[in-house]
Amino acid sequence: MTLIRNVTAAPVLVLNLNYEPVNVTNARRALTLVMASKAEVLEIGRGRLNSPSTSIECPSVIRLQYMVRRPKRRIPLTRREVFLRDDYTCQYCGLRTRDLTLDHVIPRAKGGKHTWDNLVSACAPCNHKKGHRTIEQAHMHLRSRPREPRHNVYSILRRSTPNGEPMEGWGHWLVVRG
């Protein structure tokens, strides 16, 4: 039973009718869409799902048989998303590390908001050095201006796959089409 759970939990890239990546789902949901004739298999993944009467190869990439129109999605404001936006780099000294804190560019005590435009990743020493002051008062500067990231296929991948990397066989389906 463990093997089946692992196979059905494998990530599957879902493409729209026009081959644009829309989502990442699990193999169980992908097989349900394929069996209901709502999607077609474009790439076979690793593993098979076996039952007493049949054996099915699990897909790695599927394409929907109909066009899905989705509204523009916003990336939720979380610690992890701020660190991903800043590429796990301190925005004051440039140190790349997984041991980061969040810093309000304009401190909340001075009217700063908890928004994408006011939050940056900072290492503990830089955050301590800045304290409850503005960057001008602390004589520090930002490496890049903070802003809200745009939602795209790579933001879906970061949340939906191990290590945020595309799975084997997805490469040519993720090429930006103009």
N, C-alpha and C positions, 0 to 999 in steps of 0.2 A: 504494500500500500504506500510506503514511503516513496518508492520509485515513481509511482503514478503522480503523487502530489508534486514531486520535483519537476517532472516532465510537464504537467499541466500548468505549473506556475512560471514556466520559462517565459521571458518577455518576447512579445511579437509586435513588430512594427505594422501599424495600420495606415494604409495610404487611401486617399480620397479617390474618386473616380478619375480625376485628372493627374493621378500619381503624386499628389502633394502629401507629405507626411501630416497626419492629423493627430495621432495618438500612439501610445504604447499600451498594449493590453497583455493579458496572459494567454497561454496556449489554449486553455480550456475555453475561454470566451471566443478566441479566434476560431477554434474548431466548431463551436456552436454557430457562428456566423457563416462559416463555409458549408456546414451541413444544412443550414436553412436557405442556402443559395443566395445569401446576402453579400457574400464576399468570395473572391477566388484566391487561391494560393499562388504566390509568385516565387517564393523561395521556401525550400524545405529546411527546417532546423535540425537540431540533434534530438534523437530519441523517437520512440514510437509509443503510441498508446494502444495497449492490447486488451482485447476482451475475448471471451470464449469463442465468438463467432467471427471477429474481424480484427485487423491490425491496421492502424492509421499512423502515417508519419506526421509528426507535429510540424506546423508551419513556423517559419521565421519572419516572413513578410506576407501580408495579405493586402488585397485591394478591394475596397467596397464596390458593389455593383450600382451604387447610386451616389449622387453628389450630396455631401453633408456641408451645410452652411453653418458656420459657427461664429458667434460674435467675437470680437477682439477680447481676449482674456487678459487680465492683469495678473502679474506675479504677486503672490501674497508677500507682505512685508514681514519677514521673519529673520532671526539671526543668521540662519543658514543661507538664506537668499542674499543677504547683505554680504556675507563672506564670499559667496560664489560670484556675485557681481564684482567684488574687489579682487577676485582671484586669490583669496587667502593671503593678501599682502597688506601690511600696515600702510595706510594712506599718508602717514607722516614721514616715516624713515625708509620705507620700501622693504622691510624685512618680510620674507615669505615664511609663514609658519601656520600651523593649525591651532596654535595657542593664542587666539585673538580675543579682543573685547570689542564691544560696540561703543562708539563715541558720538555724542551729539556735537556737531560742529558749532552750532550756537547752543550753549547749555540750556537745558529746560528751565533752570532757575532764572535765566535771562530772557525767557519767552520763546525759546527754540521748540519746535514741534518734533514729534516722533514720526517723521516722514522720510521717504527715500532721499529727498534733497538735503536732509539734515543729519543723516546717519552715515558713518564710515567705519571701516574696520581699523582697529588700532592695536598695536602690541601693548602689553601692560606698562612697560616703561614710558612710552609716549603718552598713553592715556593718563598715567599718573602725573607726568610732567605738565600736560595741558590742564589737568584738573577741571575746575569749574569756570575757566576763563575762555574767552574767544581765542581764535587762532592768532589774531593780531596781538592781543594782550600777552599771549604765551610766546610770541615771536617764533611761531611755527608756520609751515605752509602745507597745503594739500598737494598731493601728487596728481590728482585728477578731481574734477568737480563731481560731486555725487549727484546722481539722477536716477530716475526710475528705469529699470531695464525693460526692454521690449520683449514681449512674449514671442518665442519662435520655437522651431523644432528642437533646437539644442536645449532650451529650457525644459522641454518635455523629457528629453533623454536624461538630463541631470537628475530629475526626480524619479524616473521610472526604471532605470537600469543600474546594475551593480557598477560602482565607481563612476557613474555618469557617462560611460563610454558606449558608443554604438556597438551592437553585437556583431559577431562575424556574419558576413553576407549582407549587411545593411548599407555598406559604403556607397555603392552606386545609386541607391534609392534616396540618399540624403543630399545629393548634389543640388545646389541651389539652381533652380530653373528660372530663367528670366523671361 
